[in-house]
Amino acid sequence: MAKIKKVVLAYSGGLDTSVIIPWLKEHYDGCEVIACCADVGQGDELDAVHDKALKSGASKVYIADLKEEFLKEYVWPTLKAGAVYEDKYLLGTSFARPIIAKKLVEIAKQEGADAIAHGATGKGNDQVRFELTVKALAPNITLIAPWREWDLDSRSAEIEYAKKHGIPIATENKTYSMDRNIWHLSHEGSDLEDPANEPHNSMFLISKAPEDAKDEPEYVTVDFEKGEPVAVNGKKMDPVALLTELNEIGARNGVGIVDICENRLVGMKSRGVYENPGGSILYYAHRELEYLCLDRMTYHFKQHVAVRFGELVYDGMWFCQLREALSAFVDSTQQTVTGTVKLKLYKGNIISAGSTSPYSLYSKEYVTFEHDDVYNQADATGFINLFGLPLKVRALMQEKNSK
């Protein structure tokens, strides 16, 4: 391996990445470590994170505000696709990793770095997501994953290493392993490692538990233009403000709590509990509008696309050719997905309360149970005869051979 002189590290300020800074310098012969903290709406005090990285031994720290780009270029395309992993998971961590890795590549090129490092473990999906993005955007750069190399195999071992090297560490001991951004908050580990255990309400940091939400429903409207959300309750907003508003509305109504035992890409099942109030509202509203605006063949085919799209995002394949091609298809379908959806939120439930669109394919004139002048019911006879012909022919064959 060529000598590593400069490394760009995906830095969060947590125990793992704080320990990684001195570890890299120690194991790669005094290399320079540049920390990059990507702000995707995790709510950290970024000034403190910046100072902590320097105290841990970083030569330089980048703080990158990626929230709007994250929503516009990663979240909205996934929302438009209707992509959900295994029918429940709204991909909150999955599509945050490509934009973070993309920023790491940009900084590595700018700084002339030899390598990119991350703090993802060898058991999880994130190592794949980070590294596939780097391979797609900077195929010749070296990747370093300390969790696959070092002998620090526990939190206590990391704490001991940090103390030995004078690294500032937080004193609190978090119960769960969590990942947060503007789209969601995930919880893993501790008592959740037994799928038989119900999540404790005290775990929720964003959403109210449904039973603790208010006793009367709250109505909310969401406006879309070409499949992308643009307004809440009639007020136009930029993506960050819009999602922030919907998170607050959904959270106080106990909306968006998901509990899933999902299939990780690396082969094992993992239990995760996700808080996704604003995202759940957006997915529900977007689907309601597509019911109005997409024809049967397009909608049904798009359902297949959504499953594959979700798998690609989950697997870290954001920058693959297939995902890009599927997004082109999705964008084509969204040209008429414009309109307003009204929803009723009540104690964890999202309930349809009406949708309108200038491109609605719903025609009361055709479907009415009252008198109409546009539909000849007798036409159905020929349609049914032709549509059912294979069934009739097979039945005749069975009848003949049974004699």
N, C-alpha and C positions, 0 to 999 in steps of 0.2 A: 504494500500500500504506500502511495506517495505520502510524504510528510504533510500533515495538516497544520497550516499556519493560522487560519482564521475560520471560525465557525459562527454561523447565524443560528441562534437557538430560539425555538418557539417558547416564549416565557410567559407564565401565568402569575408568578409570585407565590405559588404554593410550595409545599415542601419538596416535591419531586424536582421541579425545575430549578429551585434555589440550590439544591444539592448538586444538580447536574453541572452548574457553572464551575465550581472548583474541581469537580470530578473530571470534566473535559480538560481543564488546564493541567491537571495532574497526570492524566493518562495519555494525553496527546502532546507531551513535551512542551508545556508552557504556551500552548496556542492561545490566540486572542479569541475571546468569546463576546459576540455582540448579541444582546437580548432584543427580541422583538415581541412586544405585547400587542395583540390585535384586539381592538375594542369592537366586539360584535353585540354589545348591549348587556354584558354580564354584570354591570353595576359595580365593579371594583373601583376602589379609590386609586386612580391611575397614577397620581403623584407618589403615593406610597409605594406602589409597585415599581415605579421608575427608580426610586431611591433604594429600595431593597435589592434590585438587580445590581446596582453599582456596589452596594455594600457586600454583595455575594461574590464580587469579582469581575463583573462584566465591564468591558472597556467603553461600551457605548450602549444606549438604550433607545429603541424606537417605540413610540406609542402611535399606533395607526388606527384612526377612527374609520371603521369599515361598515358602520351600521347601515347607512343608506345603500351602499353598493351591495351589501349582503342581502337586503330585502329585494332590491330591484333586479339583481343579476342571478340570484340563487333561489331565494324563497318564492318570489312571484312566478318564475317559470315552473317550479315544482307544484305550486298551488294550481296554476293553469292546467297542468297535466293531470291534476287530481291524484297525484301519486301518494300513496300511503303504504308503508311497509307492513306486511302481514295484517292488513285490515285495521290496524290500530295506531301504529307509531307514525307520527307526523314529521319524522326525519330531522328533528331539531339539531342534534349533534352532527348528523351525517352531512348536511349541506353547509355546515359552518366550517368544517375542516378544509375543503378545497379553497375557500377564499383566504383562510389563514395561510395555507401552504403557498398559495400564489403570491401573497405579500412577502413570505420568507424568500421566495425565489427572486423577487424584484430587489429586495435588499441585498441578497447575496451577490447578485450581479453588480449592483451599484457599489458594493464594498469590495468586490474582488475576492469573495470568500471561497475557500476550498470545499466547505462542507456545510450541510444543514443538519441540525439535531432537533429531536423532539423528545417529550417525556412520556409518550404512550407506552403502555406495557406490552409485553409479548403475548398476552392473553386476549387482547381486545381488538376491536375493529379500527380504532383510530390510527394505529400504526400503518395499516393498509391505506387508509384515506390520505394521510399525510404523504406517504412515500409514493403512491401512484400519481398524485398531483405533481410532485417534484419530478418524477420520471417523465411525465408528459410535457413539462415546461422547461426543464433543465436536465436533459438526459445524461449529461456527463458529470454532474456534481456528485460528491460523495454524501451518503446518508449515514447518520450516526444515531443509533437507538440504544442509549445506555442501559435500559431495562433488559436488553437482550445480551448485554456484555458484562455488567458489573455483578458483584456478589452481595449487593445490598438487597436482600430478599424480603425485607419487612419494613414497616413504618418505624419501628424502634431502631432498626439498624441505620435507617436514614437519619433519624434524629441524633443518634450517636455520632455519625459522620459529620453532621452539621455543627454540632457542638465542638468537635475536634478541630474543625476548620474555621470556627468563629463566624458561622453563617447565622444571621438572625432568623428565628423561626417563630411561628405563632404558637401560643401556649394552649389554645383550645383544641379539644379532640372531637372532631366532627363525627357524628354517628354514621352518616351516609357518605358515599362517594357521589358528588354532585357535579353536573355540568349545566351552566346557565348561559343563556344569551337572550336577546330581545324576543325570540320566538318561543322559548320554552325553558323549563327547569327539570332536570332528570335526577332521580334518586336510585342508587343501587347499593348493595351490600347490607351488612348488619342483619337484622331480623328478616329483611326481604329475601335473603338467600334461601329461605324456606318458603316455597310457593304456597304452602298451607297457611301462612301468616297473613292476616288482613293488615293493610297499611294503617298505622296510627294517624289520626287526624292531626296530631301535633307535628307531623312531618311536613305538612303543606306550608310552604313559605310564600306562595303567591295567591293561590285560590282558597276560598273558604271551602270547608267540607260542605257538600250539598245540604245536609241537615241543619247546618249553621247559617245558611243563606237566608235572606229575608223571605217573609211569608207571602209576598205578593209578586206577581210576574213583572218583568221589565221588558219593554219593547225596544228594539234597536233596528235601524235600517242601514244597509250597506249598499253603496253605489259602485258599479263596476263599469269600466270602459275597456273593451276588447279583452275581457277576462281578468283585468287587474283592478284591485280595489282602489277607489279614489276619494271616497267620502263616507263619513259616518254620521248618521242622523241629519243628513242634508248638508253637512259642513265639509267642504273640500279640505284635504290635508295631504301633507307629504307623507311618504311611506312610514317613516319613523314615528311621527305624531299619530298617524292613523292606527298603527299596531299598538302603540302605547295606550291609546284611548280604548281600544277593544280589549286589551289585556285587563284594564281596570274594570270595564263593564262585565266581562266574563267572569273575572275573579270574584267579584262580590255576589255573583249568582251561582257560584260553585260549579262553573262550566269548565270542561276540558281536562278532567283528571282521568288518566289512562293507566291501567295496570296490565302489563303484558309479560309473558314468559316467551321471549323472542329467540329466534335462531340466529346466533352470531355467524358472521362470515367465516370465522376461524374454526367453526365446527361444534362449539358447545352452545347450550341454551343459557340465557341469562335473564334474570328477573329485573324489570325496570318499572318504576312508577314515574309518570310524566305529568307535569302541570303545563297545560297548553291552552289557556283560556281564549286569547285572541285568535290564535290559529284555528282552533276548533270552530269558532264562529265563522271565520273566513271560508274554511273548507265547506261547511254546511251551506252557507249562502251562495258560494260559487256553484255548487252542485245544483241548487234550486234553480239558478238562472240558466244553467245548461239544459235542465229539463224543458224549459220553455224554448230555447233558441237553437238546439241541435236536433237534426233529424235522426230517426231511429238507427239507420246504418252507421252514421258517423258516431253517434253516442256509444253504441255497442262496441264498435271497433276501438274507440278511445278508451273504453274500460280495459281492454287488453293492453293498450299502450301504457296506461297508468300503472299497471302491475309491473311491467318490465322497467318502466322509468324509475319506479320506487326501488326496485332491486339494484339498478345501476347506481343510484344515489347512495343507497345504503352501503354498497360495496366499494365506494370510493372512486367510481368510474365517471365522475362529472365531466372530465375533459376527453372522454372517448368519443369516437366518431358516431356511434349509435345514439348516445344521449343527445348529441347535437342534431342528428337527423330527426330524432323523435320530437325534439323541441321545435323544429321547423314544421313538422306536422301539426303539433299542438297549436302553434301560433296561427296556422291557417284556420284551424277550427274556431279560434277565439275571435275572429273578425266581427262576428255578430253577437258575441256574449257581452252585451251592454245593457244595463238596466238597473233596477232597484229591487232589493230583496228585503222584506220585513220579517223579523224573527221575534218570537216570544221566548224569553229565558226564564226558567223557573226551577230553582233547587237542583242544579246540575243538568237540566234538560234544555235542549234547543228544539223549538217547535216552529214549524212553518206558519207564517201569518200573512202570506201574500207576496206575489212577485209581479213585476211589470217590465216590459221591454219593447222598444220600437221594432225589434226584430223577432218578436214572439211568433212561433209557428202554430200556436194554439188558435183555433178558429171556432168560436162559439157557433158561428153560422153553420158549420159542418157537423158539430157534435151535439147540437141541441136535441133535447127530447121533444121539443115542440115542432110545429110545422116548419119545413124549410123548402127552398126552391133550388138547392144546389146539389143535393145528393139523391141519387136514384137507388133505393134499397134493393131493387131487383138485380142490380149489377153484381151483388154479392153472390148470387147463385152460380154464375159462371166462374167467379174467382174461387169459390170453395170447391167446385168440381175439379178444376185444374190443380189447385193446391193439394187437394186430397187424393189425387189420382194414384200416386205411388202406394198409398195405404190401401186403396180399393183393389189395385192389381195384386198386391201381396195377399190380401184376404181371399181373393178369388183363387189364387194358386193354392193356398192352404186348404181351402174348402174342397178343391178338386182332388188334392192328394190325400185327403182324409177319408175318402170314400173307398 
